[in-house]
Amino acid sequence: MEQDHLEVCVVGGGPSGSTAALRLAKLGHRVALIEKAQFPRFKVGESVSNGIWTILDILEQREQFVQEDLVYPEETLIRWGTTETERLAGHSGSVLVSRASFDALVLKQAKVAGAQVLQPAQAVEAVWHHGVWQLEFKLDGKSKRITADHLVDASGRRPFLPGTRTRVSPPTIALCGYVRNDGNPRAVRTEAISDGWCWGAPVPGHLFSAMVFLSPEAVRRRENVSLEGLWRMKLARAVLFEWAATLPLIGPLSLYDATTDFATDFISANFMRIGEASFTLDPMSSSGVEKAMHTACTAAIALHTMLRSPERANLAMKFCNQRRSEIVSAHSSWAAEFYRRVERFQDRSFWRARSQVSNVHRSLPAKMDTISKSIHVSIRSRVQLSRNAQLVKEPCIAGNEICERTALLHPSLDRPVAFVGGIELGPLLAKLPEKTSIGSLLQLWSAEISLDHAKQVTQWLLSKRVLESVG
């Protein structure tokens, strides 16, 4: 067996694994990625939410991405809360991709950045021994071995290293098929039916991806109906999809587990799960790819911190735990609220079960109703720091590392905030007088930052009611 030593070994070359490897390589680390499949390979999940553009900029990959075969939807059609069809124009930055080419692109860029890509290679076993990971894999029919300081499991819902998972939503099955989309509008479609819901969108290759989400019971109760027959029956019951129900399938119908859950053993000082190996989101969000890549970027920063500043390992792990908890909690609450909107089917078990908010993660702080109201102040207006505001020490990303900074805690904020528009709040709030005018405050802060930045921070603090007017 051959053996090499690395700082990080990533198992899984999907968007999360490739993103982590790319980011770590750019940060100067010795990293290898093991992927069992030969790319390009088929994968569902073509919808990429608008947060992808920020991630691509971080990875310096926007230029390569826009050269791909992309579909920008012209409108979104929704039949959800009522039987009326709601039309939303434009795409709001979201885009439809071919996962085969998109995943291959990110993996290729990881290799270009310096990551060692082992593909197609099958990870066989990983053992923590004498302070390093000893990982065995098979490549070209030969057993090989590498050692690494850190192991990242990015191998999906059925992770390479087994562990316990906690379910957030009721079990959900997705049936996915493709039909020709010649001549049809480039519209993303979502519709509720009595025992599930349908989602569809135009995807590269002049195809339309049509997905039906059902409970496992609905799939088991189909009796003598095939999976394709069930898929067609459900599409035919949806006004926005009946046109697709009779068209011939392009390729086979696929069945997937779409249940929302998360791994309980997601991070330690030398091990981390990312992407769907860490958590899965309700398919209603259509942001699984973006969130997988986002958390992979966070994981890369955490690993970079652990490797360069081991004394901050616990801080890095705390940061990752907090961010993941927020994502899972926020999406769980959002999904339950969205399912509750379908009042006409709330007597059905599918909808009733998904309308309940899971208690597995902490609830997010309630936002104040008043923050959306207009705020009228002048340069002479006097303000003070809200009595509900607190300054606390929290881990945050500063540059390419996780550090401890003074953060602002307030009921109007989802979580403690250390930076606003790249400006650190702690030093500014530490200089805030008990009571002062807006003009004096801008003059005080403009000695530390530009006047424009001082105005932006002041406006943000006012909008969140962190700064309150006083007589």
C-alpha positions as CSV (number, residue, x, y, z in Angstrom):
1,M,0.0,0.0,0.0
2,E,1.1,3.6,-0.7
3,Q,0.8,6.2,2.0
4,D,0.8,10.0,2.0
5,H,0.2,12.4,4.9
6,L,-2.2,15.3,4.5
7,E,-3.7,18.0,6.6
8,V,-7.2,17.3,5.4
9,C,-8.9,14.4,3.6
10,V,-12.4,15.0,2.2
11,V,-14.6,12.0,1.4
12,G,-17.2,13.0,-1.2
13,G,-16.9,15.2,-4.3
14,G,-20.4,16.7,-4.5
15,P,-20.8,20.5,-4.1
16,S,-20.0,20.6,-0.4
17,G,-16.9,18.3,-0.6
18,S,-15.5,20.0,-3.7
19,T,-16.2,23.5,-2.2
20,A,-14.4,22.6,1.1
21,A,-11.4,21.1,-0.8
22,L,-11.2,24.1,-3.2
23,R,-11.3,26.6,-0.3
24,L,-8.8,24.7,1.8
25,A,-6.4,24.4,-1.2
26,K,-6.6,28.1,-1.8
27,L,-5.8,28.7,1.8
28,G,-2.6,26.7,1.3
29,H,-3.4,23.4,2.9
30,R,-2.5,19.9,1.8
31,V,-5.9,18.4,1.0
32,A,-7.1,15.3,-0.9
33,L,-10.6,14.5,-2.0
34,I,-11.9,11.0,-2.5
35,E,-14.9,10.6,-4.8
36,K,-16.3,7.2,-5.8
37,A,-18.1,8.2,-9.0
38,Q,-16.7,9.1,-12.3
39,F,-17.9,12.6,-13.3
40,P,-20.0,13.8,-14.9
41,R,-22.7,11.8,-13.2
42,F,-26.5,12.2,-13.0
43,K,-27.9,14.1,-10.0
44,V,-31.2,15.7,-9.2
45,G,-31.5,19.0,-7.4
46,E,-31.0,21.5,-10.2
47,S,-32.4,24.6,-8.5
48,V,-29.8,26.9,-7.1
49,S,-30.9,29.8,-4.9
50,N,-29.6,33.3,-5.3
51,G,-27.1,32.9,-2.4
52,I,-24.9,31.0,-4.8
53,W,-23.5,34.2,-6.3
54,T,-21.9,35.3,-3.0
55,I,-20.3,31.8,-2.6
56,L,-19.0,31.9,-6.2
57,D,-17.4,35.2,-5.5
58,I,-15.8,33.9,-2.4
59,L,-14.4,30.9,-4.4
60,E,-13.5,33.2,-7.3
61,Q,-15.6,31.0,-9.6
62,R,-18.4,33.3,-10.9
63,E,-16.7,33.7,-14.3
64,Q,-16.5,29.9,-14.8
65,F,-20.0,29.4,-13.6
66,V,-21.7,31.8,-16.0
67,Q,-20.2,30.0,-18.9
68,E,-22.2,26.9,-18.0
69,D,-25.5,26.0,-19.7
70,L,-27.8,27.8,-17.3
71,V,-31.6,28.4,-17.3
72,Y,-32.9,31.6,-15.8
73,P,-36.6,31.2,-15.1
74,E,-38.9,33.8,-16.6
75,E,-41.5,33.5,-13.9
76,T,-42.7,31.4,-10.9
77,L,-46.2,29.9,-10.8
78,I,-47.6,29.0,-7.4
79,R,-50.9,27.3,-6.4
80,W,-50.4,26.9,-2.6
81,G,-52.5,28.7,0.0
82,T,-55.5,28.9,-2.3
83,T,-56.6,27.5,-5.6
84,E,-55.7,30.7,-7.4
85,T,-52.4,30.8,-9.4
86,E,-49.9,33.3,-8.1
87,R,-47.5,34.6,-10.7
88,L,-44.1,36.1,-9.7
89,A,-42.1,37.6,-12.5
90,G,-38.3,37.2,-12.9
91,H,-35.9,34.8,-11.2
92,S,-34.5,36.9,-8.3
93,G,-31.0,35.6,-8.9
94,S,-31.9,31.9,-8.7
95,V,-30.9,29.7,-11.6
96,L,-31.4,26.1,-12.8
97,V,-28.3,24.1,-13.6
98,S,-27.3,20.7,-14.9
99,R,-26.0,19.0,-11.7
100,A,-23.8,16.7,-13.8
101,S,-21.9,19.6,-15.3
102,F,-22.1,21.9,-12.2
103,D,-20.7,19.3,-9.8
104,A,-18.0,18.4,-12.3
105,L,-17.1,22.1,-12.6
106,V,-16.6,22.6,-8.8
107,L,-14.6,19.4,-8.5
108,K,-12.4,20.5,-11.4
109,Q,-11.7,23.9,-9.8
110,A,-10.8,22.2,-6.6
111,K,-8.1,20.2,-8.5
112,V,-7.0,23.4,-10.3
113,A,-6.6,25.0,-6.9
114,G,-4.2,22.3,-5.8
115,A,-6.4,19.7,-4.1
116,Q,-5.4,16.1,-4.8
117,V,-8.5,14.5,-6.4
118,L,-8.7,10.7,-6.2
119,Q,-11.5,9.6,-8.6
120,P,-13.1,7.1,-9.0
121,A,-11.9,5.9,-5.7
122,Q,-13.8,4.0,-3.0
123,A,-13.2,5.0,0.7
124,V,-13.1,1.7,2.6
125,E,-12.2,2.5,6.2
126,A,-11.0,5.4,8.4
127,V,-9.5,4.8,11.8
128,W,-8.2,7.5,14.3
129,H,-4.9,6.1,15.5
130,H,-1.9,7.7,17.1
131,G,-3.2,11.2,16.6
132,V,-4.0,10.9,12.9
133,W,-6.6,9.5,10.6
134,Q,-5.5,6.4,8.7
135,L,-7.8,6.1,5.7
136,E,-7.8,3.1,3.3
137,F,-9.3,3.4,-0.2
138,K,-9.3,1.6,-3.5
139,L,-8.2,3.2,-6.7
140,D,-7.6,1.4,-10.0
141,G,-8.3,-1.8,-8.3
142,K,-5.5,-1.3,-5.8
143,S,-5.7,-0.7,-2.1
144,K,-4.0,2.5,-1.0
145,R,-3.7,4.4,2.3
146,I,-3.3,8.0,3.3
147,T,-3.1,9.7,6.7
148,A,-4.6,13.0,7.6
149,D,-4.9,15.4,10.6
150,H,-8.5,16.0,9.8
151,L,-11.3,14.0,8.1
152,V,-14.3,15.7,6.4
153,D,-17.2,13.5,5.6
154,A,-19.1,15.0,2.6
155,S,-20.6,11.8,1.3
156,G,-24.3,12.7,1.6
157,R,-27.3,11.3,3.3
158,R,-25.7,7.9,3.7
159,P,-22.4,9.0,5.1
160,F,-19.1,7.2,4.8
161,L,-18.7,7.1,8.6
162,P,-22.0,6.0,10.2
163,G,-23.5,8.0,13.0
164,T,-26.8,8.8,14.6
165,R,-29.2,11.2,13.0
166,T,-32.3,13.1,14.3
167,R,-35.3,13.5,12.1
168,V,-36.8,17.0,11.8
169,S,-39.7,16.4,9.5
170,P,-42.0,13.4,8.9
171,P,-40.6,10.9,6.4
172,T,-40.9,12.2,2.8
173,I,-40.4,10.5,-0.5
174,A,-39.6,12.4,-3.8
175,L,-40.4,11.0,-7.2
176,C,-38.5,12.7,-10.0
177,G,-38.9,12.4,-13.7
178,Y,-38.0,14.5,-16.8
179,V,-40.0,15.3,-19.9
180,R,-39.4,17.5,-22.9
181,N,-39.9,21.2,-22.4
182,D,-40.0,22.3,-26.0
183,G,-42.2,25.4,-26.5
184,N,-43.3,25.8,-22.8
185,P,-42.6,29.0,-20.8
186,R,-39.5,28.9,-18.6
187,A,-41.6,28.9,-15.4
188,V,-40.8,27.3,-12.0
189,R,-44.0,25.7,-10.7
190,T,-45.2,24.7,-7.2
191,E,-48.6,23.3,-6.4
192,A,-50.2,21.6,-3.3
193,I,-52.3,18.5,-3.8
194,S,-54.3,16.7,-1.1
195,D,-51.6,14.2,-0.1
196,G,-48.4,15.9,-1.2
197,W,-47.1,18.6,-3.5
198,C,-45.5,19.0,-6.9
199,W,-42.5,21.1,-8.0
200,G,-41.1,21.5,-11.5
201,A,-38.8,23.7,-13.4
202,P,-37.1,23.9,-16.8
203,V,-33.6,22.6,-16.7
204,P,-30.7,22.6,-19.2
205,G,-31.1,20.3,-22.2
206,H,-34.7,21.5,-23.0
207,L,-36.0,19.4,-20.3
208,F,-38.6,19.9,-17.5
209,S,-37.9,18.3,-14.1
210,A,-41.1,17.3,-12.4
211,M,-41.0,16.2,-8.8
212,V,-43.8,14.8,-6.6
213,F,-43.4,14.8,-2.8
214,L,-45.4,12.2,-0.8
215,S,-45.4,10.3,2.4
216,P,-44.0,6.8,2.4
217,E,-47.5,5.5,3.2
218,A,-48.8,7.1,0.0
219,V,-46.1,5.3,-2.0
220,R,-46.8,1.9,-0.3
221,R,-50.6,2.2,-0.7
222,R,-50.4,2.4,-4.5
223,E,-51.3,-1.3,-4.8
224,N,-50.9,-2.4,-8.4
225,V,-49.8,1.0,-9.7
226,S,-46.2,1.4,-10.7
227,L,-44.1,4.3,-9.4
228,E,-44.3,5.9,-12.8
229,G,-48.1,5.5,-12.7
230,L,-48.2,7.1,-9.3
231,W,-46.1,10.0,-10.4
232,R,-48.3,10.6,-13.4
233,M,-51.5,10.3,-11.3
234,K,-50.3,13.0,-8.9
235,L,-49.1,15.3,-11.7
236,A,-52.5,14.9,-13.5
237,R,-54.3,16.2,-10.3
238,A,-52.2,19.4,-10.3
239,V,-53.4,22.2,-12.6
240,L,-49.9,23.5,-13.2
241,F,-48.6,20.0,-14.1
242,E,-51.3,18.2,-15.9
243,W,-49.7,19.1,-19.2
244,A,-46.7,17.0,-18.3
245,A,-48.5,14.0,-16.9
246,T,-49.0,12.3,-20.3
247,L,-45.6,13.2,-21.9
248,P,-43.0,10.4,-22.3
249,L,-40.3,10.2,-19.7
250,I,-36.8,11.1,-20.7
251,G,-34.8,8.5,-18.8
252,P,-35.9,6.5,-15.8
253,L,-38.1,7.8,-12.9
254,S,-36.1,8.3,-9.7
255,L,-37.1,7.8,-6.1
256,Y,-35.3,9.7,-3.3
257,D,-35.5,10.2,0.4
258,A,-36.4,13.9,1.0
259,T,-36.8,13.7,4.8
260,T,-35.3,16.5,6.8
261,D,-32.8,15.5,9.4
262,F,-29.3,16.2,10.9
263,A,-26.3,14.3,12.2
264,T,-25.9,14.5,16.0
265,D,-22.1,13.8,15.9
266,F,-21.3,16.5,13.3
267,I,-18.0,18.0,14.5
268,S,-15.0,17.3,16.8
269,A,-11.5,18.5,17.0
270,N,-10.4,16.3,14.1
271,F,-13.6,15.3,12.3
272,M,-16.4,17.2,10.6
273,R,-19.5,16.4,8.5
274,I,-20.6,18.8,5.8
275,G,-23.4,19.0,3.2
276,E,-26.1,16.4,3.5
277,A,-23.8,14.3,5.7
278,S,-24.4,17.0,8.3
279,F,-28.0,18.1,7.7
280,T,-30.7,18.1,5.1
281,L,-33.3,20.8,4.4
282,D,-36.9,20.6,3.4
283,P,-37.1,20.5,-0.4
284,M,-39.5,23.4,-0.3
285,S,-36.5,25.7,0.3
286,S,-34.9,24.9,-3.0
287,S,-31.6,26.0,-1.4
288,G,-29.9,22.7,-0.6
289,V,-27.0,23.1,-3.0
290,E,-26.4,26.7,-1.9
291,K,-26.5,25.9,1.8
292,A,-24.2,22.8,1.3
293,M,-21.6,25.1,-0.3
294,H,-22.1,27.8,2.2
295,T,-21.5,25.5,5.2
296,A,-18.5,24.0,3.3
297,C,-17.0,27.4,3.1
298,T,-17.6,27.9,6.9
299,A,-16.1,24.4,7.5
300,A,-13.0,25.3,5.5
301,I,-12.5,28.5,7.6
302,A,-12.9,26.5,10.8
303,L,-10.4,23.9,9.7
304,H,-8.0,26.6,8.6
305,T,-8.3,28.1,12.1
306,M,-7.8,24.7,13.8
307,L,-4.7,24.0,11.7
308,R,-3.1,27.4,12.0
309,S,-4.2,28.3,15.6
310,P,-5.0,25.0,17.5
311,E,-5.7,27.0,20.7
312,R,-8.8,28.3,18.9
313,A,-10.2,24.9,18.0
314,N,-13.0,25.0,20.5
315,L,-13.9,28.5,19.3
316,A,-14.1,27.2,15.7
317,M,-16.3,24.3,16.7
318,K,-18.6,26.5,18.7
319,F,-19.0,28.8,15.7
320,C,-19.8,25.9,13.4
321,N,-22.3,24.5,15.9
322,Q,-24.1,27.8,16.2
323,R,-24.3,28.4,12.5
324,R,-25.7,24.9,11.8
325,S,-28.2,25.2,14.6
326,E,-29.5,28.5,13.2
327,I,-29.9,27.1,9.7
328,V,-31.7,24.0,10.8
329,S,-33.9,25.9,13.2
330,A,-34.8,28.7,10.8
331,H,-35.6,26.4,7.9
332,S,-37.6,24.1,10.1
333,S,-39.8,27.0,11.3
334,W,-40.0,28.5,7.8
335,A,-41.1,25.1,6.3
336,A,-43.8,24.5,9.0
337,E,-45.2,28.0,8.4
338,F,-45.3,27.4,4.6
339,Y,-47.1,24.1,5.1
340,R,-49.6,25.7,7.4
341,R,-50.6,28.1,4.6
342,V,-52.3,25.3,2.8
343,E,-55.5,25.5,5.0
344,R,-57.7,23.6,2.6
345,F,-55.8,20.4,3.2
346,Q,-55.0,20.8,6.9
347,D,-57.4,17.9,7.7
348,R,-55.1,15.6,5.7
349,S,-52.3,13.8,7.6
350,F,-49.6,14.8,5.1
351,W,-50.2,18.5,5.7
352,R,-51.1,18.3,9.4
353,A,-47.9,16.5,10.3
354,R,-45.6,19.0,8.4
355,S,-47.3,22.0,9.9
356,Q,-45.8,21.3,13.3
357,V,-42.5,23.0,14.2
358,S,-39.8,20.6,15.4
359,N,-38.4,21.3,18.9
360,V,-35.0,19.5,18.2
361,H,-33.2,22.8,17.8
362,R,-33.5,26.0,19.9
363,S,-36.1,28.5,18.7
364,L,-34.8,31.7,17.1
365,P,-35.4,35.0,19.0
366,A,-38.6,36.6,18.0
367,K,-38.2,39.7,15.8
368,M,-39.7,42.9,17.0
369,D,-42.7,44.0,15.0
370,T,-41.7,47.7,15.2
371,I,-38.4,47.4,13.2
372,S,-40.2,47.6,9.8
373,K,-41.7,51.0,10.7
374,S,-40.2,54.2,9.2
375,I,-37.7,56.0,11.4
376,H,-37.6,59.7,11.2
377,V,-34.5,61.3,12.7
378,S,-32.3,64.3,11.9
379,I,-28.7,65.2,12.6
380,R,-29.9,66.9,15.8
381,S,-31.9,64.0,17.0
382,R,-30.6,62.6,20.3
383,V,-30.2,58.8,20.7
384,Q,-29.1,56.3,23.3
385,L,-28.2,52.6,23.3
386,S,-31.3,50.4,23.9
387,R,-31.7,48.9,27.3
388,N,-32.3,45.6,25.6
389,A,-28.9,45.7,23.9
390,Q,-26.1,43.6,25.2
391,L,-22.4,43.3,24.2
392,V,-21.2,39.7,24.4
393,K,-18.1,37.8,23.3
394,E,-18.8,35.6,20.3
395,P,-16.9,33.6,17.7
396,C,-17.1,35.1,14.2
397,I,-15.2,35.0,10.9
398,A,-12.6,37.7,10.7
399,G,-10.7,37.5,7.4
400,N,-10.0,33.8,6.8
401,E,-10.1,32.7,10.5
402,I,-12.5,32.3,13.3
403,C,-11.8,34.7,16.2
404,E,-13.6,36.0,19.2
405,R,-15.1,39.5,18.9
406,T,-17.5,41.7,20.7
407,A,-20.9,41.2,19.3
408,L,-24.3,42.9,19.7
409,L,-27.2,41.0,21.1
410,H,-30.7,42.4,20.8
411,P,-34.3,41.0,20.5
412,S,-34.6,42.3,16.9
413,L,-31.6,40.2,15.8
414,D,-31.6,36.5,14.9
415,R,-28.2,36.1,16.5
416,P,-25.3,38.2,17.9
417,V,-23.9,40.5,15.3
418,A,-20.2,41.5,15.3
419,F,-19.9,43.1,11.8
420,V,-22.3,45.2,9.7
421,G,-21.2,45.7,6.1
422,G,-17.7,44.6,7.1
423,I,-17.5,47.1,9.9
424,E,-16.8,45.8,13.4
425,L,-19.4,47.0,15.8
426,G,-17.6,46.4,19.1
427,P,-15.1,49.2,19.0
428,L,-17.8,51.7,17.8
429,L,-20.3,50.8,20.5
430,A,-17.6,50.9,23.2
431,K,-17.2,54.6,22.4
432,L,-20.9,55.4,22.3
433,P,-21.8,58.0,24.9
434,E,-24.8,57.5,27.2
435,K,-26.8,60.0,25.2
436,T,-25.7,61.9,22.1
437,S,-26.9,63.5,18.9
438,I,-26.8,61.8,15.5
439,G,-24.4,64.5,14.3
440,S,-22.0,64.0,17.3
441,L,-22.1,60.3,16.9
442,L,-21.2,60.5,13.2
443,Q,-18.4,62.9,14.0
444,L,-17.1,60.5,16.7
445,W,-17.3,57.4,14.6
446,S,-15.9,59.0,11.4
447,A,-12.5,59.3,13.3
448,E,-12.4,55.5,13.1
449,I,-14.2,54.7,9.8
450,S,-15.4,56.7,6.8
451,L,-18.3,59.0,7.1
452,D,-20.3,56.9,4.7
453,H,-19.7,53.8,6.7
454,A,-20.6,55.6,9.9
455,K,-23.9,56.7,8.3
456,Q,-24.6,53.1,7.2
457,V,-23.9,51.6,10.6
458,T,-26.0,54.3,12.3
459,Q,-28.9,53.7,10.0
460,W,-28.7,49.9,10.6
461,L,-28.7,50.4,14.4
462,L,-31.7,52.7,14.1
463,S,-33.6,50.3,11.9
464,K,-33.0,47.5,14.4
465,R,-34.0,49.7,17.3
466,V,-30.6,49.2,18.9
467,L,-30.3,53.0,18.9
468,E,-33.4,54.7,20.4
469,S,-34.5,58.3,20.2
470,V,-34.5,60.2,23.5
471,G,-36.2,63.5,24.4
